[in-house]
Amino acid sequence: MITSEAFRGKRYVVLGLARSGIATVDALVASGAEVTAWDNQEEARAKVADKAVLADPLEIDLAGFDGVVVSPGVPLNTHPIAAKAREAGVPVIGDIELFAQARAGLPKHWVVGITGTNGKSTVTALIHHILKCAGVPTEMGGNIGLPILAQDPLPAGGVYVLELSSYQIDLTFSLDCDVAVLTNVTPDHLDRYENFDAYAASKLRLFKMQSPGQKGITIGDDSFEERLVMEGPGGPGSWCLVPSVATFGPWADQAEWPSLQGPHNGLNAQMAASACTCLGEQMQRPDLNGPLIYATFATFRGLPHRMERVAERDGVLFVNDSKATNPDSTAPALAAYPYIHWIVGGLAKTHSLGPCEAQLGHVRGAYTIGDSGPMFAQLLAGKVPVTECGVLDAAVEAAAEAAKVGEVVLLSPACASFDQYRDYEARGQAFRDAVGALS
C-alpha cells in the first residue's frame, strides 16, 4: 500500500467503508495516523473495528481532526457532514487527495489523470496497457475500481494512471497531473450538481490544479470540450487537441483491434495514444511513440462490462456493455456494429433516447427490461421492432432467438442498474450467465 510520513501523528475521520474507504483506513493507520471510521452498514464497520475507533462523525466533535475523508458516494450537496466539517474548520477530502499529499515521499514518478462523462475507464485501462507493454512500471487506480492507496508504490520512473470521477475531483485540491485527459462532457449526475455548468466546472478543476507547462488533452475541432478548457480559467500551458474523428498513421488499423471497435473507441485510442506520446516526451522515452503505441492495441482485452465480447454462438456475437448507464454512453455502442439486437432499460436517468435515436438504423430489434422498460418501449414504438421482456434472462433468450448469423446481441442499457441489480457489474454478470445458459 501507499503510506506517507505526512500523515503520521495526525487525526482523520473516514466516512464510507467500501473499497476505497477500507484502503484509506489501512494506509492511514500504517502511516501512523489516528483514525475514526464509520459506515451505516454494520458489516462494513466490522472490517476495520480492530484498526480504527468506530464513531459516527455526525455525533462527535470534529474539532482537532486534520481531515474528514469521505467516499465519493457520499452526496456532499445533501449530506450534513459537509456543513458539520465546515463549522469545525476541518477539510473534507477524498483518498485521491491523500495520494496527492503522499506523492512527495514517493520515488520520482509521473501521474496521468483521466476524467470525462464517458470513455474514461477505457482510456485509463488503455494507457495502463500501453505503458506495461512498453516496459514502464505502472499502476492504475481511482474510479476504475482499484483504490490507489492500496497499490504498491512504484519504483523510480513509474507512472500512476488515475481514472477520476467528478465526485473524486470535488474532494481533491492538490493533485498536479503531468498529463490530464478530458474525454467528453455530457449531462450526467445532475442530482449532485446545481446544473450542467457546475458539473462541467467540476471536471475542469482537474486542469486548474496542474502546474504551468503540464499537458492537457481533449477533443478539438471546435468541440464543446475544446471551448470548455480553452475558455475556462487556469489549466496547463500546453494543450493537445485530438480530432473529433480519429485518424491513425499508416502503421495503425482499427480493424485489427478486437476490443476497440466503433468510432468512440477510435477516439479513445487516439486520446490514449496522445497521452502516452506526451509522457514519452516528458520521460525522455523516444521509444514511446506512435508505432509502439498502436501496436499494443491489438492485445488490449478491454474492460469487463464495457463492450466486452462474452461469447459467439452460431455466428451471433454477444456483447456486454452493462457499464453504459446513460444514452450518451450507449449511443457509441450502437454505432459500433451494423446489425444489433439491443437490450435496453433499467433505472433511467433521462426520459428520452438522446443520441441513441441517431443510431437506430443499426438496431434490428429492441428488448426492454427493468423499471424503464415500458418507457423505452413507447419511445421506440414504430421505429424498431420492440419486445417487452421485463427481465434480463427473457431478453437474452428473445434476442438470441431472433438474431441471425453476423448480428450482435448487445446489452447496453442506457440506464443505471439499481432497480434490479446491486450495480452494473452484477447486471453484466447476469448477462454473462444468461448467455452461458442458452441451449
VOFI-780394 format. One record per residue (C-alpha): residue number from 1; residue in one letter; x, y, z negated. Coordinates in nm, 4 decimals, m for minus. Each point is the difference from the previous one (the first is absolute). Layout:
<sites>
[site NUM, A, [X, Y, Z]]
...
</sites>
This chain:
<sites>
[site 1, M, [0.0000, 0.0000, 0.0000]]
[site 2, I, [0.0996, 0.3668, 0.0316]]
[site 3, T, [0.0859, 0.1588, m0.3344]]
[site 4, S, [0.1469, 0.3375, m0.0952]]
[site 5, E, [0.1816, 0.1658, m0.2856]]
[site 6, A, [m0.2221, 0.3002, 0.0748]]
[site 7, F, [m0.2848, m0.1782, m0.1824]]
[site 8, R, [0.1924, m0.1091, m0.3086]]
[site 9, G, [m0.1466, 0.1303, m0.3248]]
[site 10, K, [m0.3013, 0.1559, 0.1720]]
[site 11, R, [m0.3686, m0.0767, m0.0625]]
[site 12, Y, [m0.2467, m0.0872, 0.2725]]
[site 13, V, [m0.3622, m0.1027, 0.0308]]
[site 14, V, [m0.0791, m0.2452, 0.2812]]
[site 15, L, [m0.3678, m0.0032, 0.1030]]
[site 16, G, [m0.1058, m0.2836, 0.2307]]
[site 17, L, [0.1670, m0.3393, m0.0204]]
[site 18, A, [m0.0258, m0.1530, 0.3443]]
[site 19, R, [0.3183, m0.0855, 0.1922]]
[site 20, S, [0.1594, 0.3440, m0.0022]]
[site 21, G, [m0.1041, 0.0687, m0.3589]]
[site 22, I, [0.1574, m0.3186, m0.1334]]
[site 23, A, [0.3175, 0.0650, 0.2010]]
[site 24, T, [0.0094, 0.3516, m0.1463]]
[site 25, V, [m0.0289, m0.1297, m0.3566]]
[site 26, D, [0.2772, m0.2531, 0.0639]]
[site 27, A, [0.2343, 0.2579, 0.1536]]
[site 28, L, [m0.0575, 0.2615, m0.2700]]
[site 29, V, [0.0435, m0.2465, m0.2856]]
[site 30, A, [0.3161, m0.1410, 0.1593]]
[site 31, S, [0.1280, 0.3586, 0.0298]]
[site 32, G, [m0.0409, 0.0597, m0.3721]]
[site 33, A, [m0.3219, 0.2012, 0.0091]]
[site 34, E, [m0.2881, m0.0270, m0.2470]]
[site 35, V, [m0.3168, m0.0980, 0.1843]]
[site 36, T, [m0.3681, 0.0192, m0.0880]]
[site 37, A, [m0.2158, m0.1860, 0.2512]]
[site 38, W, [m0.3684, m0.0406, 0.0736]]
[site 39, D, [m0.2406, m0.1618, 0.2424]]
[site 40, N, [m0.3740, m0.0452, m0.0350]]
[site 41, Q, [0.0448, m0.3725, 0.0638]]
[site 42, E, [0.1062, m0.2011, m0.3052]]
[site 43, E, [0.1694, m0.2578, 0.2234]]
[site 44, A, [0.2212, 0.2701, 0.1500]]
[site 45, R, [0.0899, 0.1408, m0.3417]]
[site 46, A, [0.1046, m0.3444, m0.1198]]
[site 47, K, [0.2757, m0.0107, 0.2647]]
[site 48, V, [0.1918, 0.2834, m0.1691]]
[site 49, A, [m0.1045, m0.0482, m0.3626]]
[site 50, D, [0.3500, m0.1171, m0.0981]]
[site 51, K, [0.1726, 0.2944, 0.1695]]
[site 52, A, [m0.2124, 0.3070, m0.0635]]
[site 53, V, [m0.2280, 0.1594, m0.2555]]
[site 54, L, [m0.3586, m0.0524, 0.1133]]
[site 55, A, [m0.2118, 0.3133, m0.0357]]
[site 56, D, [m0.2541, 0.1841, 0.2135]]
[site 57, P, [0.1627, 0.3337, 0.0953]]
[site 58, L, [m0.3389, 0.1686, m0.0254]]
[site 59, E, [m0.0101, m0.0857, m0.3692]]
[site 60, I, [0.3538, 0.0967, m0.1073]]
[site 61, D, [0.1957, 0.3231, m0.0314]]
[site 62, L, [0.2068, 0.0413, 0.3176]]
[site 63, A, [0.2185, 0.2779, m0.1401]]
[site 64, G, [0.3654, m0.0973, 0.0113]]
[site 65, F, [m0.0287, m0.2491, 0.2849]]
[site 66, D, [0.2282, 0.0550, 0.2996]]
[site 67, G, [m0.2504, m0.1193, 0.2571]]
[site 68, V, [m0.3286, m0.1754, 0.0661]]
[site 69, V, [0.0638, m0.2517, 0.2772]]
[site 70, V, [m0.3285, m0.0857, 0.1687]]
[site 71, S, [m0.0921, m0.2560, 0.2614]]
[site 72, P, [m0.0833, 0.1479, 0.3425]]
[site 73, G, [m0.3435, m0.1555, m0.0477]]
[site 74, V, [m0.0839, 0.2400, m0.2844]]
[site 75, P, [m0.2147, 0.2783, 0.1554]]
[site 76, L, [0.1614, 0.3144, m0.1383]]
[site 77, N, [m0.2818, 0.2148, 0.1388]]
[site 78, T, [m0.2478, m0.1606, m0.2418]]
[site 79, H, [0.1988, m0.1858, m0.2687]]
[site 80, P, [0.0333, 0.1916, m0.3315]]
[site 81, I, [0.3681, m0.0974, m0.0390]]
[site 82, A, [0.1009, 0.2854, 0.2313]]
[site 83, A, [m0.1541, 0.2685, m0.2211]]
[site 84, K, [0.1226, m0.1580, m0.3227]]
[site 85, A, [0.3580, m0.0253, 0.1254]]
[site 86, R, [m0.0122, 0.3578, 0.1254]]
[site 87, E, [m0.1191, 0.1247, m0.3393]]
[site 88, A, [0.2889, m0.1846, m0.1665]]
[site 89, G, [0.2514, 0.1366, 0.2512]]
[site 90, V, [0.0928, m0.3489, 0.1197]]
[site 91, P, [0.0584, m0.0640, 0.3730]]
[site 92, V, [m0.2136, m0.2613, 0.1762]]
[site 93, I, [0.2237, m0.1985, 0.2345]]
[site 94, G, [0.0219, m0.3326, 0.1818]]
[site 95, D, [0.2559, m0.2746, 0.0391]]
[site 96, I, [0.1327, 0.1601, 0.3206]]
[site 97, E, [0.0944, 0.3095, m0.1996]]
[site 98, L, [0.1833, m0.2209, m0.2506]]
[site 99, F, [0.1897, m0.1540, 0.2920]]
[site 100, A, [0.0858, 0.3496, 0.1238]]
[site 101, Q, [0.1351, 0.0907, m0.3449]]
[site 102, A, [0.2021, m0.3240, m0.0138]]
[site 103, R, [0.1710, 0.0593, 0.3365]]
[site 104, A, [0.2882, 0.2008, m0.1438]]
[site 105, G, [0.1248, m0.3089, m0.1835]]
[site 106, L, [m0.0225, m0.2352, 0.2986]]
[site 107, P, [0.2814, m0.0766, 0.2463]]
[site 108, K, [0.0037, 0.2300, 0.3050]]
[site 109, H, [m0.3076, m0.0745, 0.2060]]
[site 110, W, [m0.2614, 0.1400, 0.2352]]
[site 111, V, [m0.3795, 0.0174, m0.0346]]
[site 112, V, [m0.2612, m0.0149, 0.2751]]
[site 113, G, [m0.3543, 0.0997, m0.0969]]
[site 114, I, [m0.2979, m0.0859, 0.2194]]
[site 115, T, [m0.3475, 0.1462, m0.0454]]
[site 116, G, [m0.3134, 0.0419, 0.2114]]
[site 117, T, [m0.3569, m0.1208, 0.0092]]
[site 118, N, [0.0571, m0.3003, 0.2257]]
[site 119, G, [0.3042, m0.1912, 0.1202]]
[site 120, K, [0.2291, 0.0786, m0.2933]]
[site 121, S, [0.0234, m0.3618, m0.1215]]
[site 122, T, [0.1026, m0.1250, 0.3425]]
[site 123, V, [0.2561, 0.2785, 0.0460]]
[site 124, T, [0.1408, m0.0655, m0.3480]]
[site 125, A, [0.0368, m0.3737, 0.0570]]
[site 126, L, [0.1426, 0.0541, 0.3472]]
[site 127, I, [0.2685, 0.2439, m0.1218]]
[site 128, H, [0.0931, m0.2492, m0.2726]]
[site 129, H, [0.0191, m0.2791, 0.2603]]
[site 130, I, [0.2225, 0.2059, 0.2327]]
[site 131, L, [0.2411, 0.0832, m0.2825]]
[site 132, K, [0.0202, m0.3620, m0.1142]]
[site 133, C, [0.0735, m0.1137, 0.3548]]
[site 134, A, [0.2722, 0.2659, 0.0215]]
[site 135, G, [0.1637, m0.1276, m0.3180]]
[site 136, V, [m0.0915, 0.3056, m0.2084]]
[site 137, P, [m0.0822, m0.0755, m0.3673]]
[site 138, T, [m0.3635, 0.0988, m0.0432]]
[site 139, E, [m0.3027, m0.0292, m0.2260]]
[site 140, M, [m0.3553, 0.1131, 0.0628]]
[site 141, G, [m0.2657, 0.0964, m0.2506]]
[site 142, G, [m0.2822, 0.2323, m0.0906]]
[site 143, N, [m0.3479, m0.0219, 0.1462]]
[site 144, I, [0.0952, m0.3102, 0.1980]]
[site 145, G, [m0.0600, m0.1968, m0.3209]]
[site 146, L, [0.3564, m0.0333, m0.1290]]
[site 147, P, [0.0705, 0.2193, m0.3054]]
[site 148, I, [0.3267, 0.1751, 0.0743]]
[site 149, L, [0.1147, m0.0083, m0.3626]]
[site 150, A, [m0.0237, m0.3804, 0.0085]]
[site 151, Q, [0.2516, m0.0250, 0.2851]]
[site 152, D, [0.3702, m0.0606, m0.0572]]
[site 153, P, [0.2227, 0.3070, 0.0415]]
[site 154, L, [0.1724, 0.0054, 0.3376]]
[site 155, P, [0.3772, 0.0066, 0.0445]]
[site 156, A, [0.1626, 0.3109, 0.1427]]
[site 157, G, [m0.1208, 0.0701, 0.3525]]
[site 158, G, [m0.3491, m0.1422, m0.0561]]
[site 159, V, [m0.3348, 0.1403, 0.1126]]
[site 160, Y, [m0.3211, 0.0077, m0.2041]]
[site 161, V, [m0.3073, m0.0005, 0.2252]]
[site 162, L, [m0.3112, 0.1326, m0.1748]]
[site 163, E, [m0.3598, m0.0086, 0.1182]]
[site 164, L, [m0.1733, 0.2906, m0.1724]]
[site 165, S, [m0.3727, 0.0587, m0.0325]]
[site 166, S, [m0.1347, 0.3480, m0.0626]]
[site 167, Y, [m0.0752, m0.1087, m0.3578]]
[site 168, Q, [0.3648, m0.0924, m0.0552]]
[site 169, I, [0.1202, 0.3271, 0.1518]]
[site 170, D, [m0.2365, 0.1885, m0.2345]]
[site 171, L, [0.1891, m0.1565, m0.2932]]
[site 172, T, [0.3475, 0.0720, 0.1418]]
[site 173, F, [0.1925, 0.3257, m0.0291]]
[site 174, S, [0.3702, m0.0601, 0.0717]]
[site 175, L, [0.0216, m0.2696, 0.2677]]
[site 176, D, [0.2417, 0.1375, 0.2597]]
[site 177, C, [m0.0254, m0.2376, 0.2964]]
[site 178, D, [0.2887, m0.0091, 0.2452]]
[site 179, V, [m0.2550, m0.0878, 0.2683]]
[site 180, A, [m0.3758, 0.0519, m0.0385]]
[site 181, V, [m0.2648, m0.1297, 0.2407]]
[site 182, L, [m0.3612, 0.1141, 0.0458]]
[site 183, T, [m0.1863, m0.2555, 0.2127]]
[site 184, N, [m0.3318, 0.1870, 0.0283]]
[site 185, V, [m0.2631, 0.1794, m0.2064]]
[site 186, T, [m0.3699, m0.0796, 0.0379]]
[site 187, P, [m0.2879, 0.0370, m0.2507]]
[site 188, D, [0.0282, m0.2539, m0.2829]]
[site 189, H, [m0.0143, m0.0107, m0.3807]]
[site 190, L, [m0.2118, 0.3137, m0.0027]]
[site 191, D, [m0.1530, m0.1128, m0.3302]]
[site 192, R, [0.3344, 0.0953, m0.1578]]
[site 193, Y, [0.0532, 0.3340, 0.1758]]
[site 194, E, [m0.1964, 0.3217, 0.0263]]
[site 195, N, [0.0031, m0.0178, 0.3796]]
[site 196, F, [0.2021, m0.1283, 0.2948]]
[site 197, D, [0.2421, 0.2920, m0.0156]]
[site 198, A, [0.0877, m0.0919, m0.3596]]
[site 199, Y, [0.0576, m0.3615, 0.1038]]
[site 200, A, [0.2274, 0.1088, 0.2859]]
[site 201, A, [0.1892, 0.2341, m0.2324]]
[site 202, S, [0.0693, m0.2942, m0.2298]]
[site 203, K, [0.1732, m0.1813, 0.2849]]
[site 204, L, [0.1962, 0.3125, 0.0906]]
[site 205, R, [0.1532, 0.0165, m0.3482]]
[site 206, L, [0.2293, m0.2895, 0.0929]]
[site 207, F, [0.1746, 0.2353, 0.2434]]
[site 208, K, [m0.0063, 0.3005, m0.2328]]
[site 209, M, [0.2074, m0.2006, m0.2501]]
[site 210, Q, [0.2784, m0.0559, 0.2555]]
[site 211, S, [0.3221, 0.1954, m0.0079]]
[site 212, P, [0.0821, 0.2283, 0.2965]]
[site 213, G, [0.1453, m0.1960, 0.2888]]
[site 214, Q, [m0.1642, m0.3324, m0.0852]]
[site 215, K, [m0.1901, m0.1733, 0.2782]]
[site 216, G, [m0.3756, m0.0015, 0.0554]]
[site 217, I, [m0.1818, m0.2141, 0.2562]]
[site 218, T, [m0.3566, 0.0318, 0.1231]]
[site 219, I, [m0.2092, m0.0013, 0.3185]]
[site 220, G, [0.0728, 0.2734, 0.2514]]
[site 221, D, [m0.1822, 0.1028, 0.3176]]
[site 222, D, [m0.1905, 0.2803, m0.1783]]
[site 223, S, [m0.1670, m0.2484, m0.2331]]
[site 224, F, [m0.1695, 0.0893, m0.3269]]
[site 225, E, [0.2892, m0.1625, m0.1862]]
[site 226, E, [0.2531, 0.2163, 0.1833]]
[site 227, R, [m0.1920, 0.3193, m0.0772]]
[site 228, L, [m0.0412, m0.1045, m0.3623]]
[site 229, V, [0.3698, m0.0440, m0.0666]]
[site 230, M, [0.1168, 0.2893, 0.2167]]
[site 231, E, [m0.2448, 0.2554, m0.1395]]
[site 232, G, [0.0117, m0.1160, m0.3606]]
[site 233, P, [0.2472, 0.1496, m0.2483]]
[site 234, G, [0.3211, m0.1779, m0.0950]]
[site 235, G, [0.1205, m0.3183, 0.1595]]
[site 236, P, [0.3246, m0.1208, 0.1506]]
[site 237, G, [0.2177, 0.2043, 0.2262]]
[site 238, S, [m0.0033, m0.2507, 0.2837]]
[site 239, W, [m0.3049, m0.1671, 0.1527]]
[site 240, C, [m0.0265, m0.2932, 0.2384]]
[site 241, L, [m0.3304, 0.0096, 0.1879]]
[site 242, V, [m0.1079, m0.3353, 0.1411]]
[site 243, P, [m0.2104, 0.0057, 0.3197]]
[site 244, S, [m0.3637, m0.0878, m0.0707]]
[site 245, V, [0.0221, m0.2622, 0.2753]]
[site 246, A, [0.2965, m0.2234, m0.0746]]
[site 247, T, [0.2696, m0.0286, 0.2630]]
[site 248, F, [0.2934, m0.2366, m0.0230]]
[site 249, G, [0.3393, m0.0307, 0.1589]]
[site 250, P, [0.0923, m0.2562, 0.2660]]
[site 251, W, [0.1044, m0.2483, m0.2711]]
[site 252, A, [m0.3463, m0.0028, m0.1657]]
[site 253, D, [m0.3156, m0.1879, 0.1022]]
[site 254, Q, [m0.3013, 0.0047, m0.2320]]
[site 255, A, [m0.1353, m0.3132, 0.1664]]
[site 256, E, [0.2859, m0.1895, m0.1668]]
[site 257, W, [m0.1028, 0.1091, m0.3515]]
[site 258, P, [m0.2811, m0.2381, m0.1067]]
[site 259, S, [m0.0711, 0.1757, m0.3315]]
[site 260, L, [0.0075, 0.3504, 0.1472]]
[site 261, Q, [m0.2745, m0.0051, 0.2590]]
[site 262, G, [m0.2224, 0.2932, 0.0934]]
[site 263, P, [0.0666, 0.3716, 0.0569]]
[site 264, H, [m0.0059, 0.0730, m0.3739]]
[site 265, N, [0.2775, m0.2519, m0.0625]]
[site 266, G, [0.1976, 0.1514, 0.2850]]
[site 267, L, [m0.0178, 0.3289, m0.1882]]
[site 268, N, [0.0893, m0.1738, m0.3286]]
[site 269, A, [0.3043, m0.1526, 0.1707]]
[site 270, Q, [0.1041, 0.3387, 0.1372]]
[site 271, M, [m0.0208, 0.1582, m0.3456]]
[site 272, A, [0.1983, m0.2802, m0.1611]]
[site 273, A, [0.2632, 0.0238, 0.2718]]
[site 274, S, [0.0274, 0.3767, m0.0461]]
[site 275, A, [0.0370, m0.0375, m0.3769]]
[site 276, C, [0.2769, m0.2567, 0.0370]]
[site 277, T, [0.1779, 0.2083, 0.2642]]
[site 278, C, [m0.0015, 0.2954, m0.2425]]
[site 279, L, [0.1327, m0.2260, m0.2736]]
[site 280, G, [0.2731, m0.1272, 0.2288]]
[site 281, E, [0.1161, 0.3583, 0.0544]]
[site 282, Q, [m0.0055, 0.0816, m0.3710]]
[site 283, M, [0.1751, m0.3238, m0.0956]]
[site 284, Q, [0.2510, 0.0313, 0.2838]]
[site 285, R, [m0.1118, m0.3330, 0.1388]]
[site 286, P, [0.0151, 0.0421, 0.3800]]
[site 287, D, [m0.1023, m0.3651, 0.0374]]
[site 288, L, [m0.3426, 0.0852, m0.1440]]
[site 289, N, [m0.1258, 0.1109, 0.3397]]
[site 290, G, [m0.2699, m0.0675, 0.2576]]
[site 291, P, [0.1108, m0.3360, 0.1426]]
[site 292, L, [0.0588, m0.1531, m0.3443]]
[site 293, I, [m0.3175, 0.1473, m0.1461]]
[site 294, Y, [m0.2350, m0.1129, 0.2742]]
[site 295, A, [0.1557, m0.3465, 0.0112]]
[site 296, T, [m0.1234, m0.0560, m0.3561]]
[site 297, F, [m0.3661, 0.0527, 0.0925]]
[site 298, A, [m0.0309, m0.3429, 0.1595]]
[site 299, T, [0.0700, m0.1659, m0.3371]]
[site 300, F, [m0.2247, 0.2267, m0.2073]]
[site 301, R, [m0.2754, m0.2150, m0.1471]]
[site 302, G, [m0.2328, 0.2799, m0.1031]]
[site 303, L, [m0.1860, 0.0400, m0.3271]]
[site 304, P, [m0.2584, m0.2235, m0.1607]]
[site 305, H, [m0.3515, 0.1263, 0.0773]]
[site 306, R, [0.1232, 0.2528, 0.2567]]
[site 307, M, [m0.0488, m0.1308, 0.3554]]
[site 308, E, [0.1096, m0.3376, m0.1364]]
[site 309, R, [m0.0172, m0.2862, 0.2499]]
[site 310, V, [m0.1675, m0.2720, m0.2078]]
[site 311, A, [m0.0501, m0.2778, 0.2530]]
[site 312, E, [m0.0705, m0.0861, 0.3615]]
[site 313, R, [m0.2714, m0.2597, 0.0562]]
[site 314, D, [m0.1114, m0.1200, 0.3411]]
[site 315, G, [0.1495, 0.3074, 0.1656]]
[site 316, V, [m0.1623, 0.2474, m0.2439]]
[site 317, L, [0.2232, 0.2169, m0.2195]]
[site 318, F, [m0.1150, 0.0816, m0.3558]]
[site 319, V, [0.1380, 0.3272, m0.1410]]
[site 320, N, [m0.0253, 0.1174, m0.3615]]
[site 321, D, [m0.0076, 0.3795, m0.0258]]
[site 322, S, [m0.1696, 0.0158, m0.3406]]
[site 323, K, [0.2194, 0.2951, m0.1008]]
[site 324, A, [m0.1944, 0.2173, 0.2462]]
[site 325, T, [m0.2325, 0.1641, m0.2509]]
[site 326, N, [m0.1229, 0.2944, 0.2086]]
[site 327, P, [m0.0998, 0.0581, 0.3632]]
[site 328, D, [0.3195, 0.1924, 0.0775]]
[site 329, S, [0.2007, m0.3079, m0.0970]]
[site 330, T, [m0.2244, m0.2439, 0.1879]]
[site 331, A, [m0.0133, 0.1916, 0.3296]]
[site 332, P, [0.3631, m0.0798, 0.0956]]
[site 333, A, [m0.0615, m0.3678, m0.0711]]
[site 334, L, [m0.2957, 0.0045, 0.2392]]
[site 335, A, [0.2259, 0.1629, 0.2593]]
[site 336, A, [0.2644, m0.2697, m0.0341]]
[site 337, Y, [m0.1865, m0.2834, 0.1748]]
[site 338, P, [m0.2245, 0.0046, 0.3093]]
[site 339, Y, [m0.2627, m0.2539, m0.1146]]
[site 340, I, [m0.0993, 0.0060, m0.3677]]
[site 341, H, [m0.2587, m0.1576, m0.2256]]
[site 342, W, [m0.0040, 0.2559, m0.2798]]
[site 343, I, [m0.0813, m0.0778, m0.3637]]
[site 344, V, [m0.0925, 0.3303, m0.1649]]
[site 345, G, [m0.1501, 0.1204, m0.3275]]
[site 346, G, [0.0510, 0.0259, m0.3728]]
[site 347, L, [m0.0189, 0.3048, m0.2229]]
[site 348, A, [m0.0114, 0.2849, 0.2507]]
[site 349, K, [0.1962, 0.3224, m0.0460]]
[site 350, T, [m0.1860, 0.1768, 0.2807]]
[site 351, H, [m0.3354, m0.0365, 0.1709]]
[site 352, S, [0.1213, 0.0036, 0.3586]]
[site 353, L, [0.2108, m0.2057, 0.2381]]
[site 354, G, [0.2433, 0.2879, 0.0363]]
[site 355, P, [0.2839, m0.0764, 0.2423]]
[site 356, C, [m0.1119, m0.3657, 0.0222]]
[site 357, E, [m0.2764, 0.1069, 0.2377]]
[site 358, A, [0.2524, 0.0832, 0.2728]]
[site 359, Q, [0.1320, m0.3589, m0.0151]]
[site 360, L, [m0.3308, m0.1871, 0.0280]]
[site 361, G, [0.0793, m0.0930, 0.3601]]
[site 362, H, [0.2361, m0.2612, m0.1453]]
[site 363, V, [m0.2674, m0.1514, m0.2254]]
[site 364, R, [m0.1824, m0.3069, 0.1287]]
[site 365, G, [m0.2050, m0.0307, m0.3172]]
[site 366, A, [m0.0206, 0.1407, m0.3541]]
[site 367, Y, [m0.0673, m0.2059, m0.3129]]
[site 368, T, [m0.1024, 0.2084, m0.3003]]
[site 369, I, [0.0673, m0.0808, m0.3657]]
[site 370, G, [m0.0338, 0.1548, m0.3420]]
[site 371, D, [m0.1800, 0.2974, m0.1447]]
[site 372, S, [0.0335, 0.2068, 0.3172]]
[site 373, G, [m0.0912, m0.2842, 0.2360]]
[site 374, P, [m0.3505, 0.1349, 0.0755]]
[site 375, M, [0.1404, 0.3498, 0.0599]]
[site 376, F, [0.2561, m0.1295, 0.2518]]
[site 377, A, [m0.2631, m0.2147, 0.1677]]
[site 378, Q, [m0.2079, 0.3134, 0.0545]]
[site 379, L, [0.2965, 0.2070, 0.1188]]
[site 380, L, [0.1036, m0.2692, 0.2490]]
[site 381, A, [m0.3476, m0.0935, 0.1255]]
[site 382, G, [m0.0233, 0.0377, 0.3760]]
[site 383, K, [0.3754, 0.0487, 0.0344]]
[site 384, V, [0.1292, m0.3518, m0.0639]]
[site 385, P, [m0.1714, m0.3291, m0.0929]]
[site 386, V, [m0.0395, m0.0108, m0.3800]]
[site 387, T, [m0.0401, m0.2964, m0.2343]]
[site 388, E, [m0.0870, 0.0865, m0.3601]]
[site 389, C, [0.1874, m0.2589, m0.2060]]
[site 390, G, [0.0101, 0.1437, m0.3506]]
[site 391, V, [0.2968, m0.2045, m0.1185]]
[site 392, L, [0.3433, m0.0604, 0.1456]]
[site 393, D, [m0.0231, m0.3785, 0.0394]]
[site 394, A, [m0.3087, 0.0337, 0.2174]]
[site 395, A, [0.1619, 0.2767, 0.2063]]
[site 396, V, [0.3099, m0.2095, 0.0690]]
[site 397, E, [m0.2125, m0.2970, 0.1057]]
[site 398, A, [m0.2218, 0.2087, 0.2290]]
[site 399, A, [0.2934, 0.1856, 0.1576]]
[site 400, A, [0.1984, m0.3196, 0.0528]]
[site 401, E, [m0.2956, m0.1646, 0.1699]]
[site 402, A, [m0.0487, 0.2944, 0.2370]]
[site 403, A, [0.3666, 0.0677, 0.0830]]
[site 404, K, [0.1495, m0.1322, 0.3242]]
[site 405, V, [0.3541, m0.0864, 0.1005]]
[site 406, G, [0.2178, 0.3125, m0.0008]]
[site 407, E, [m0.2248, 0.1922, m0.2390]]
[site 408, V, [0.0677, 0.1124, m0.3576]]
[site 409, V, [m0.1989, m0.0351, m0.3221]]
[site 410, L, [0.0983, 0.3091, m0.1978]]
[site 411, L, [m0.0753, 0.0768, m0.3628]]
[site 412, S, [0.0489, 0.3776, m0.0131]]
[site 413, P, [m0.2769, 0.1095, m0.2358]]
[site 414, A, [0.0366, 0.3813, 0.0100]]
[site 415, C, [m0.1167, m0.0136, m0.3628]]
[site 416, A, [0.1234, m0.0568, m0.3522]]
[site 417, S, [m0.0438, m0.3501, m0.1399]]
[site 418, F, [m0.1398, 0.0641, m0.3461]]
[site 419, D, [m0.3597, m0.0946, 0.0790]]
[site 420, Q, [0.0948, m0.3679, 0.0402]]
[site 421, Y, [0.3713, m0.0372, m0.0831]]
[site 422, R, [0.2518, 0.1098, m0.2629]]
[site 423, D, [0.2125, 0.1739, 0.2640]]
[site 424, Y, [0.0856, m0.0122, 0.3687]]
[site 425, E, [0.2536, m0.2754, m0.0693]]
[site 426, A, [m0.2687, m0.2297, m0.1404]]
[site 427, R, [m0.2173, 0.0781, 0.3025]]
[site 428, G, [0.2876, m0.0804, 0.2354]]
[site 429, Q, [0.0657, m0.3285, m0.1791]]
[site 430, A, [m0.3690, m0.0874, 0.0301]]
[site 431, F, [0.0304, 0.0575, 0.3756]]
[site 432, R, [0.3031, m0.2290, 0.0193]]
[site 433, D, [m0.1878, m0.2660, m0.1959]]
[site 434, A, [m0.3067, 0.0302, 0.2217]]
[site 435, V, [0.2111, m0.0358, 0.3138]]
[site 436, G, [0.1753, m0.3035, m0.1507]]
[site 437, A, [m0.3373, m0.1576, m0.0771]]
[site 438, L, [m0.1257, 0.0185, 0.3598]]
[site 439, S, [m0.0730, m0.3429, 0.1410]]
</sites>
